[in-house]
């Protein structure tokens, strides 16, 4: 299944990046060959440091956010999940969105912004991110509805 091979390829390359302590030209070539234009968008996102790792204290909860072109997306790397529409419509077809690719690369390369907050902000921020998801979902439902 393509989904598994893409995820495995990405995870293998990320392990190499962590071990070597850098992203090499060989890594970039392999990533480009595997993911094509999605890699280009992901790499631009990494270079622009649009990946945020929120760590809540004292619980240690971690939330990853990728700042996309129009809004922020919640990424759960352990589940290979992203809150973007591309994920919802393409993941079952073996397609990783560029937000997941960017998050995994940023984590492996240490190219992300670390934001530490108290646990009291966790629910506030989750509610805020979910509210954006709800607004976007309703907007797309209206656009897709027939009169």
Legacy VTK file of the C-alpha trace (Angstrom):
# vtk DataFile Version 3.0
C-alpha trace
ASCII
DATASET POLYDATA
POINTS 147 float
0.000 0.000 0.000
1.414 3.386 -0.999
0.378 5.052 2.258
2.584 2.725 4.269
5.551 3.058 1.922
5.353 6.889 1.937
5.140 6.985 5.726
7.975 4.475 6.041
10.158 6.399 3.589
9.550 9.646 5.462
10.252 8.053 8.838
13.468 6.424 7.533
14.740 9.736 6.169
13.793 11.545 9.387
15.760 8.981 11.429
18.775 9.578 9.194
18.437 13.341 9.642
18.311 12.934 13.427
21.335 10.603 13.411
23.407 12.767 11.059
22.319 16.018 12.697
21.625 17.678 9.352
19.523 17.572 6.217
21.697 16.611 3.248
21.242 16.982 -0.473
20.675 13.229 -0.685
17.790 13.540 1.786
16.255 16.366 -0.217
16.560 14.377 -3.451
14.885 11.309 -1.951
12.117 13.395 -0.379
11.476 15.194 -3.661
11.351 11.892 -5.561
8.901 10.428 -3.037
6.582 13.388 -2.450
7.060 15.712 -5.438
5.324 19.103 -5.106
4.107 18.242 -1.588
7.718 18.020 -0.469
8.503 21.420 -2.011
5.660 22.996 -0.006
6.694 21.107 3.133
10.339 22.148 2.825
9.350 25.794 2.292
7.266 25.557 5.476
10.218 24.098 7.393
12.647 26.722 6.073
10.187 29.471 7.046
9.909 27.936 10.561
6.114 27.728 10.367
5.975 24.659 12.612
5.150 25.217 16.272
5.557 22.721 19.072
3.448 23.640 22.096
4.471 21.972 25.343
2.091 22.420 28.249
3.422 22.309 31.803
3.383 20.599 34.183
1.421 17.901 32.290
3.915 17.651 29.421
1.137 17.547 26.791
2.426 18.320 23.320
0.509 19.884 20.442
2.021 20.446 17.010
0.714 23.269 14.819
1.700 23.927 11.212
1.018 27.414 9.969
-0.364 26.973 6.468
-1.097 29.518 3.783
-4.537 30.407 5.124
-4.627 29.162 8.696
-3.116 26.893 11.320
-3.415 23.099 11.233
-3.256 20.672 14.119
-0.893 17.755 13.388
-0.710 14.594 15.488
2.493 12.918 14.313
2.017 9.628 16.196
-1.264 9.084 14.348
-0.116 10.625 11.044
-3.111 12.966 11.358
-3.629 16.529 10.165
-6.708 18.720 10.464
-6.458 19.979 6.869
-8.961 19.096 4.172
-6.302 17.418 2.071
-5.845 14.878 4.866
-9.557 14.133 5.080
-9.999 13.633 1.348
-6.708 11.998 0.355
-5.123 10.106 3.267
-7.009 6.872 2.585
-5.599 6.989 -0.952
-2.031 6.904 0.350
-1.440 10.646 0.319
0.363 12.470 3.135
-0.442 16.177 3.215
2.445 18.603 3.195
1.698 19.627 6.810
2.503 16.115 8.098
5.645 15.961 5.965
6.726 19.395 7.239
6.079 18.539 10.896
8.079 15.308 10.739
10.980 16.986 8.938
10.988 19.954 11.295
11.026 17.683 14.329
13.863 15.554 12.923
15.926 18.611 11.983
15.067 20.616 15.101
13.641 23.412 12.946
10.519 24.428 14.813
9.465 27.038 17.323
9.067 25.699 20.857
6.309 27.370 22.835
5.876 26.465 26.485
2.606 27.304 28.180
0.926 26.464 31.444
-1.680 23.728 31.423
-4.384 26.324 32.019
-3.913 27.475 28.402
-4.294 24.005 26.870
-8.097 24.014 26.800
-8.222 27.632 25.640
-5.924 26.954 22.698
-7.575 23.643 21.747
-10.973 25.379 21.800
-9.574 28.137 19.593
-8.107 25.686 17.049
-11.320 23.643 17.013
-13.403 26.808 16.484
-11.368 27.574 13.364
-11.991 24.008 12.121
-15.724 24.394 12.689
-15.888 27.765 10.886
-13.942 26.453 7.908
-16.035 23.276 7.745
-19.304 25.248 7.799
-18.014 27.611 5.130
-17.141 24.700 2.838
-20.495 23.046 3.474
-22.280 26.236 2.400
-20.110 26.574 -0.707
-20.768 22.955 -1.657
-24.508 23.049 -0.907
-26.919 23.156 -3.799
-29.575 25.894 -3.779
LINES 1 148
147 0 1 2 3 4 5 6 7 8 9 10 11 12 13 14 15 16 17 18 19 20 21 22 23 24 25 26 27 28 29 30 31 32 33 34 35 36 37 38 39 40 41 42 43 44 45 46 47 48 49 50 51 52 53 54 55 56 57 58 59 60 61 62 63 64 65 66 67 68 69 70 71 72 73 74 75 76 77 78 79 80 81 82 83 84 85 86 87 88 89 90 91 92 93 94 95 96 97 98 99 100 101 102 103 104 105 106 107 108 109 110 111 112 113 114 115 116 117 118 119 120 121 122 123 124 125 126 127 128 129 130 131 132 133 134 135 136 137 138 139 140 141 142 143 144 145 146
